[in-house]
């Protein structure tokens, strides 16, 4: 069962990367300087 959870997390990370251009690790907010709404900068950062 642990494997399926790992796979789900991997899929979620891929989706988040495509949507926001960031990896949701808990540190991306500081890295991107997005404050409390990472969506605002996610699209600006996309493709860089």
N, CA, C and O atoms as a Tinker XYZ file with bonds, in Angstrom:
   192  protein
     1  N      0.825000   -1.205000    0.000000    73     2
     2  CA     0.000000    0.000000    0.000000    64     1     3
     3  C      0.866000    1.264000    0.000000    63     2     4     5
     4  O      0.477000    2.290000   -0.559000    81     3
     5  N      2.020000    1.182000    0.620000    73     3     6
     6  CA     2.914000    2.349000    0.644000    64     5     7
     7  C      3.277000    2.767000   -0.778000    63     6     8     9
     8  O      3.404000    3.955000   -1.072000    81     7
     9  N      3.444000    1.768000   -1.667000    73     7    10
    10  CA     3.808000    2.084000   -3.042000    64     9    11
    11  C      2.748000    2.934000   -3.720000    63    10    12    13
    12  O      3.076000    3.895000   -4.416000    81    11
    13  N      1.470000    2.587000   -3.522000    73    11    14
    14  CA     0.415000    3.338000   -4.186000    64    13    15
    15  C      0.350000    4.764000   -3.650000    63    14    16    17
    16  O      0.032000    5.689000   -4.398000    81    15
    17  N      0.647000    4.954000   -2.368000    73    15    18
    18  CA     0.669000    6.300000   -1.791000    64    17    19
    19  C      1.812000    7.099000   -2.417000    63    18    20    21
    20  O      1.639000    8.260000   -2.789000    81    19
    21  N      2.981000    6.467000   -2.528000    73    19    22
    22  CA     4.122000    7.133000   -3.154000    64    21    23
    23  C      3.792000    7.546000   -4.586000    63    22    24    25
    24  O      4.115000    8.655000   -5.010000    81    23
    25  N      3.144000    6.645000   -5.328000    73    23    26
    26  CA     2.776000    6.947000   -6.703000    64    25    27
    27  C      1.822000    8.130000   -6.768000    63    26    28    29
    28  O      1.963000    9.001000   -7.626000    81    27
    29  N      0.846000    8.161000   -5.857000    73    27    30
    30  CA    -0.105000    9.270000   -5.824000    64    29    31
    31  C      0.614000   10.585000   -5.567000    63    30    32    33
    32  O      0.333000   11.591000   -6.218000    81    31
    33  N      1.543000   10.575000   -4.615000    73    31    34
    34  CA     2.296000   11.789000   -4.304000    64    33    35
    35  C      3.097000   12.242000   -5.521000    63    34    36    37
    36  O      3.176000   13.436000   -5.813000    81    35
    37  N      3.688000   11.286000   -6.224000    73    35    38
    38  CA     4.440000   11.621000   -7.427000    64    37    39
    39  C      3.544000   12.270000   -8.469000    63    38    40    41
    40  O      3.926000   13.255000   -9.100000    81    39
    41  N      2.343000   11.710000   -8.648000    73    39    42
    42  CA     1.400000   12.276000   -9.616000    64    41    43
    43  C      0.998000   13.686000   -9.213000    63    42    44    45
    44  O      0.943000   14.584000  -10.053000    81    43
    45  N      0.718000   13.882000   -7.925000    73    43    46
    46  CA     0.316000   15.201000   -7.443000    64    45    47
    47  C      1.430000   16.219000   -7.664000    63    46    48    49
    48  O      1.167000   17.360000   -8.043000    81    47
    49  N      2.666000   15.807000   -7.428000    73    47    50
    50  CA     3.794000   16.710000   -7.658000    64    49    51
    51  C      3.882000   17.101000   -9.121000    63    50    52    53
    52  O      4.099000   18.269000   -9.443000    81    51
    53  N      3.714000   16.126000  -10.012000    73    51    54
    54  CA     3.769000   16.426000  -11.446000    64    53    55
    55  C      2.681000   17.408000  -11.841000    63    54    56    57
    56  O      2.933000   18.357000  -12.584000    81    55
    57  N      1.467000   17.182000  -11.344000    73    55    58
    58  CA     0.354000   18.083000  -11.651000    64    57    59
    59  C      0.654000   19.482000  -11.131000    63    58    60    61
    60  O      0.438000   20.472000  -11.831000    81    59
    61  N      1.150000   19.559000   -9.906000    73    59    62
    62  CA     1.460000   20.862000   -9.321000    64    61    63
    63  C      2.550000   21.573000  -10.114000    63    62    64    65
    64  O      2.487000   22.786000  -10.311000    81    63
    65  N      3.556000   20.815000  -10.571000    73    63    66
    66  CA     4.620000   21.419000  -11.365000    64    65    67
    67  C      4.063000   21.993000  -12.654000    63    66    68    69
    68  O      4.449000   23.089000  -13.062000    81    67
    69  N      3.154000   21.263000  -13.305000    73    67    70
    70  CA     2.567000   21.736000  -14.556000    64    69    71
    71  C      1.701000   22.974000  -14.317000    63    70    72    73
    72  O      1.716000   23.914000  -15.112000    81    71
    73  N      0.943000   22.965000  -13.211000    73    71    74
    74  CA     0.032000   24.075000  -12.938000    64    73    75
    75  C      0.775000   25.314000  -12.443000    63    74    76    77
    76  O      0.509000   26.426000  -12.899000    81    75
    77  N      1.711000   25.115000  -11.506000    73    75    78
    78  CA     2.338000   26.250000  -10.834000    64    77    79
    79  C      3.806000   26.439000  -11.188000    63    78    80    81
    80  O      4.388000   27.487000  -10.909000    81    79
    81  N      4.402000   25.426000  -11.803000    73    79    82
    82  CA     5.830000   25.508000  -12.084000    64    81    83
    83  C      6.667000   25.399000  -10.821000    63    82    84    85
    84  O      7.809000   25.857000  -10.795000    81    83
    85  N      6.112000   24.797000   -9.774000    73    83    86
    86  CA     6.854000   24.624000   -8.534000    64    85    87
    87  C      6.627000   23.224000   -7.997000    63    86    88    89
    88  O      5.665000   22.552000   -8.368000    81    87
    89  N      7.520000   22.793000   -7.121000    73    87    90
    90  CA     7.342000   21.507000   -6.448000    64    89    91
    91  C      6.815000   21.793000   -5.049000    63    90    92    93
    92  O      7.461000   22.516000   -4.290000    81    91
    93  N      5.648000   21.240000   -4.686000    73    91    94
    94  CA     5.041000   21.538000   -3.389000    64    93    95
    95  C      5.738000   20.830000   -2.235000    63    94    96    97
    96  O      5.217000   19.851000   -1.700000    81    95
    97  N      6.914000   21.318000   -1.848000    73    95    98
    98  CA     7.672000   20.660000   -0.791000    64    97    99
    99  C      7.486000   21.355000    0.538000    63    98   100   101
   100  O      7.906000   20.824000    1.567000    81    99
   101  N      6.870000   22.528000    0.553000    73    99   102
   102  CA     6.760000   23.296000    1.782000    64   101   103
   103  C      7.755000   24.443000    1.812000    63   102   104   105
   104  O      7.638000   25.349000    2.637000    81   103
   105  N      8.750000   24.410000    0.901000    73   103   106
   106  CA     9.752000   25.481000    0.859000    64   105   107
   107  C      9.576000   26.357000   -0.369000    63   106   108   109
   108  O     10.232000   27.391000   -0.495000    81   107
   109  N      8.692000   25.950000   -1.277000    73   107   110
   110  CA     8.578000   26.677000   -2.533000    64   109   111
   111  C      8.047000   28.090000   -2.338000    63   110   112   113
   112  O      8.318000   28.972000   -3.153000    81   111
   113  N      7.293000   28.312000   -1.265000    73   111   114
   114  CA     6.754000   29.651000   -1.031000    64   113   115
   115  C      7.902000   30.627000   -0.770000    63   114   116   117
   116  O      7.934000   31.720000   -1.334000    81   115
   117  N      8.840000   30.228000    0.084000    73   115   118
   118  CA     9.995000   31.088000    0.349000    64   117   119
   119  C     10.836000   31.260000   -0.916000    63   118   120   121
   120  O     11.261000   32.366000   -1.250000    81   119
   121  N     11.068000   30.141000   -1.612000    73   119   122
   122  CA    11.902000   30.186000   -2.808000    64   121   123
   123  C     11.338000   31.147000   -3.837000    63   122   124   125
   124  O     12.077000   31.911000   -4.458000    81   123
   125  N     10.026000   31.104000   -4.016000    73   123   126
   126  CA     9.392000   31.903000   -5.045000    64   125   127
   127  C      8.993000   33.285000   -4.551000    63   126   128   129
   128  O      8.690000   34.169000   -5.352000    81   127
   129  N      8.991000   33.476000   -3.238000    73   127   130
   130  CA     8.594000   34.757000   -2.693000    64   129   131
   131  C      7.133000   35.071000   -2.959000    63   130   132   133
   132  O      6.777000   36.207000   -3.273000    81   131
   133  N      6.285000   34.048000   -2.831000    73   131   134
   134  CA     4.890000   34.204000   -3.239000    64   133   135
   135  C      3.975000   34.601000   -2.107000    63   134   136   137
   136  O      2.791000   34.847000   -2.338000    81   135
   137  N      4.485000   34.672000   -0.883000    73   135   138
   138  CA     3.590000   34.950000    0.231000    64   137   139
   139  C      2.659000   33.771000    0.457000    63   138   140   141
   140  O      3.079000   32.618000    0.358000    81   139
   141  N      1.407000   34.050000    0.756000    73   139   142
   142  CA     0.480000   32.978000    1.115000    64   141   143
   143  C     -0.274000   32.435000   -0.086000    63   142   144   145
   144  O     -1.009000   31.456000    0.050000    81   143
   145  N     -0.117000   33.036000   -1.254000    73   143   146
   146  CA    -0.850000   32.555000   -2.427000    64   145   147
   147  C      0.118000   32.219000   -3.549000    63   146   148   149
   148  O      0.370000   33.060000   -4.412000    81   147
   149  N      0.676000   30.986000   -3.557000    73   147   150
   150  CA     1.657000   30.608000   -4.578000    64   149   151
   151  C      1.095000   30.645000   -5.985000    63   150   152   153
   152  O      1.863000   30.723000   -6.944000    81   151
   153  N     -0.227000   30.591000   -6.144000    73   151   154
   154  CA    -0.821000   30.625000   -7.480000    64   153   155
   155  C     -0.471000   31.929000   -8.199000    63   154   156   157
   156  O     -0.266000   31.934000   -9.413000    81   155
   157  N     -0.403000   33.033000   -7.451000    73   155   158
   158  CA    -0.151000   34.334000   -8.054000    64   157   159
   159  C      1.164000   34.355000   -8.824000    63   158   160   161
   160  O      1.251000   34.952000   -9.897000    81   159
   161  N      2.198000   33.697000   -8.268000    73   159   162
   162  CA     3.483000   33.738000   -8.941000    64   161   163
   163  C      3.702000   32.488000   -9.774000    63   162   164   165
   164  O      4.566000   32.478000  -10.652000    81   163
   165  N      2.942000   31.438000   -9.519000    73   163   166
   166  CA     3.157000   30.182000  -10.230000    64   165   167
   167  C      3.079000   30.358000  -11.731000    63   166   168   169
   168  O      3.922000   29.838000  -12.463000    81   167
   169  N      2.077000   31.085000  -12.199000    73   167   170
   170  CA     1.903000   31.234000  -13.633000    64   169   171
   171  C      2.953000   32.168000  -14.229000    63   170   172   173
   172  O      3.372000   31.980000  -15.371000    81   171
   173  N      3.379000   33.173000  -13.464000    73   171   174
   174  CA     4.451000   34.052000  -13.934000    64   173   175
   175  C      5.754000   33.294000  -14.099000    63   174   176   177
   176  O      6.521000   33.547000  -15.027000    81   175
   177  N      5.999000   32.349000  -13.173000    73   175   178
   178  CA     7.262000   31.613000  -13.176000    64   177   179
   179  C      7.276000   30.494000  -14.213000    63   178   180   181
   180  O      8.331000   29.931000  -14.506000    81   179
   181  N      6.122000   30.176000  -14.761000    73   179   182
   182  CA     5.988000   29.005000  -15.622000    64   181   183
   183  C      6.914000   29.097000  -16.841000    63   182   184   185
   184  O      7.039000   30.149000  -17.467000    81   183
   185  N      7.546000   27.990000  -17.156000    73   183   186
   186  CA     8.361000   27.905000  -18.358000    64   185   187
   187  C      9.759000   28.463000  -18.179000    63   186   188   189
   188  O     10.505000   28.548000  -19.154000    81   187
   189  N     10.141000   28.846000  -16.972000    73   187   190
   190  CA    11.493000   29.355000  -16.762000    64   189   191
   191  C     12.393000   28.260000  -16.250000    63   190   192
   192  O     13.578000   28.495000  -16.011000    81   191
